[in-house]
Amino acid sequence: NFQSSLTRGAFSPPPLDPFPRLQVPAMEEWVRKAVDRQNEFLFQTKRSIEEITAQSLNRTIGLRNQIAKLETEIQDADQISHHSIDDIQTRSESWVNNVDSTITLASHVIQALINKETESSPGCSLISGSFSTDEEELADVLEPPDHLACPITMELMTDPVMASDGHTYEREYIQQVLSAPNARSPLTNEKFEND
């Protein structure tokens, strides 16, 4: 390790010789070694800085790539969610409008029955043949469409959430599914991603 090698053994000049003439070669040798050691230190320092800079740059590039990938995944998930929400909202509004029309028509039929004081019979049409008193037909109209029902309970959802399989479920019941080890989609049987 370069850093620990710098701290090993103090590098100090040789002790003074009582005969100055004999001291000169020893001092020259010390100066030469000191210059060599200084050059080695500068070289090792430069190399360490380059290695640390390269590692830091690689890590920064890696983190930026991860961030870009996560941003793409977030955008994709956001688009899927918006598409699913728009689709459910459109179909739900259509169903609500249909039920609303049926309720309005049923109200008119009831009012007509009251006004005419007549008895209705199964299958009779009182307003220009557009409404039948058949209970099964009325139930079909009032039954929520499949996309508003939870695929697990087959009941109208009150707290819908979208899972990673792209399908919508009642929160309480899909949480029960997700709490199981190796949870799989009730519709596709594929393993759930981290929800």
C-alpha positions in Angstrom: 0.0 0.0 0.0 1.5 3.3 -1.1 0.1 5.4 1.8 1.4 3.1 4.5 4.8 2.9 2.8 5.2 6.6 3.1 4.9 6.5 6.9 7.3 3.6 7.4 10.7 4.7 8.7 11.5 8.3 9.0 13.9 9.6 6.3 16.4 11.8 7.9 19.9 13.0 7.0 22.9 11.0 8.3 24.5 12.0 11.6 27.3 14.6 11.4 30.8 13.2 11.1 33.6 14.9 13.2 35.6 15.1 9.9 33.7 17.3 7.5 35.5 16.0 4.4 34.2 12.5 5.1 30.7 14.0 5.6 30.4 15.2 2.0 29.9 11.8 0.2 27.4 10.7 2.9 25.4 13.9 2.5 25.5 13.6 -1.3 24.2 10.1 -1.1 21.5 11.2 1.3 20.5 14.0 -1.1 20.3 11.6 -4.0 18.2 9.1 -2.1 15.9 12.0 -0.9 15.4 13.2 -4.5 14.6 9.6 -5.6 12.2 9.2 -2.7 10.5 12.5 -3.5 10.1 11.5 -7.2 8.7 8.2 -6.1 6.3 9.9 -3.8 5.1 12.3 -6.5 4.7 9.5 -9.0 2.7 7.3 -6.5 0.6 10.4 -5.5 -0.2 11.1 -9.2 -1.1 7.5 -9.8 -3.3 7.3 -6.7 -5.2 10.4 -7.8 -5.7 9.0 -11.3 -7.0 5.7 -9.9 -9.4 7.5 -7.4 -10.6 9.8 -10.2 -11.3 6.9 -12.6 -13.1 5.0 -9.9 -15.2 8.0 -9.0 -16.0 8.7 -12.7 -17.0 5.0 -13.2 -19.3 5.1 -10.2 -20.8 8.4 -11.3 -21.5 7.0 -14.8 -23.0 3.8 -13.2 -25.3 5.8 -10.9 -26.4 8.1 -13.8 -27.2 5.0 -15.9 -29.2 3.6 -13.0 -31.1 6.9 -12.5 -31.9 7.0 -16.2 -33.2 3.4 -16.2 -35.4 4.2 -13.1 -36.7 7.3 -14.7 -37.6 5.3 -17.8 -39.4 2.7 -15.7 -41.3 5.4 -13.8 -42.4 7.0 -17.1 -43.5 3.6 -18.4 -45.4 2.7 -15.2 -47.0 6.2 -15.3 -48.2 5.8 -18.9 -49.6 2.3 -18.2 -51.4 3.6 -15.1 -52.9 6.6 -16.9 -54.0 4.4 -19.8 -55.7 1.9 -17.5 -57.3 4.7 -15.4 -58.6 6.4 -18.6 -59.9 3.1 -19.9 -61.7 2.3 -16.6 -63.0 5.8 -16.3 -64.4 5.8 -19.8 -66.1 2.4 -19.5 -67.4 3.3 -16.0 -68.9 6.6 -17.2 -70.6 4.7 -20.0 -72.1 2.2 -17.6 -73.2 4.9 -15.1 -74.8 6.8 -18.0 -76.6 3.6 -19.1 -77.8 2.9 -15.6 -78.9 6.5 -15.2 -80.9 6.3 -18.4 -82.5 3.1 -17.3 -83.4 4.6 -13.9 -85.0 7.6 -15.6 -86.9 5.3 -17.9 -88.0 3.1 -15.0 -89.2 6.2 -13.2 -91.3 7.2 -16.2 -92.8 3.7 -16.4 -93.6 3.8 -12.7 -95.2 7.2 -13.1 -97.2 5.9 -16.1 -98.4 2.9 -14.1 -99.5 5.2 -11.2 -101.2 7.6 -13.6 -103.1 4.9 -15.5 -103.8 2.8 -12.4 -103.1 -0.3 -14.4 -101.5 -3.5 -13.5 -98.2 -4.5 -15.2 -97.7 -7.9 -16.5 -94.2 -9.6 -17.2 -92.8 -8.5 -20.5 -95.2 -5.6 -21.1 -93.9 -2.4 -22.7 -95.6 0.9 -21.7 -93.5 3.5 -23.4 -93.1 3.1 -27.1 -91.7 -0.5 -26.7 -88.4 0.8 -25.3 -88.6 -0.6 -21.8 -89.5 -4.1 -20.6 -90.6 -4.9 -17.1 -88.8 -8.2 -17.3 -86.7 -8.4 -14.0 -83.9 -10.3 -15.6 -83.4 -7.7 -18.4 -83.5 -4.9 -15.8 -80.9 -6.8 -13.6 -78.6 -7.2 -16.7 -78.7 -3.4 -17.3 -78.0 -2.6 -13.6 -75.3 -5.2 -13.2 -71.8 -3.5 -13.1 -69.6 -4.4 -16.1 -66.9 -7.0 -15.6 -64.0 -4.4 -15.5 -65.5 -2.8 -12.4 -65.6 -6.2 -10.5 -62.6 -7.5 -8.6 -61.3 -10.7 -10.4 -60.8 -12.3 -7.0 -64.2 -11.6 -5.4 -66.2 -10.9 -8.6 -67.8 -8.1 -6.7 -67.9 -4.3 -7.4 -64.6 -2.8 -6.3 -64.8 0.0 -3.6 -61.0 0.4 -3.2 -59.4 -0.6 -6.5 -55.6 -0.8 -6.9 -53.5 -1.8 -9.9 -50.9 -4.6 -9.3 -47.7 -5.1 -11.2 -49.5 -7.6 -13.5 -51.4 -4.7 -15.0 -54.8 -5.8 -13.6 -57.0 -4.0 -11.0 -58.1 -5.7 -7.8 -59.9 -4.9 -4.6 -57.0 -3.7 -2.3 -57.9 -5.9 0.7 -57.9 -9.1 -1.3 -54.8 -8.5 -3.5 -52.9 -7.6 -0.4 -53.8 -11.1 1.0 -52.5 -12.6 -2.2 -49.3 -10.5 -2.1 -48.6 -11.5 1.5 -48.1 -15.1 0.5 -44.6 -16.3 -0.3 -43.9 -16.5 -4.1 -47.2 -14.6 -4.8 -48.6 -15.1 -8.3 -51.1 -13.2 -10.3 -54.6 -14.6 -9.9 -55.2 -13.9 -13.7 -51.8 -14.6 -15.3 -50.2 -17.0 -12.8 -46.9 -15.2 -13.2 -44.9 -14.1 -10.2 -45.6 -10.6 -9.0 -42.8 -8.1 -9.1 -42.2 -6.1 -5.9 -45.6 -4.4 -5.2 
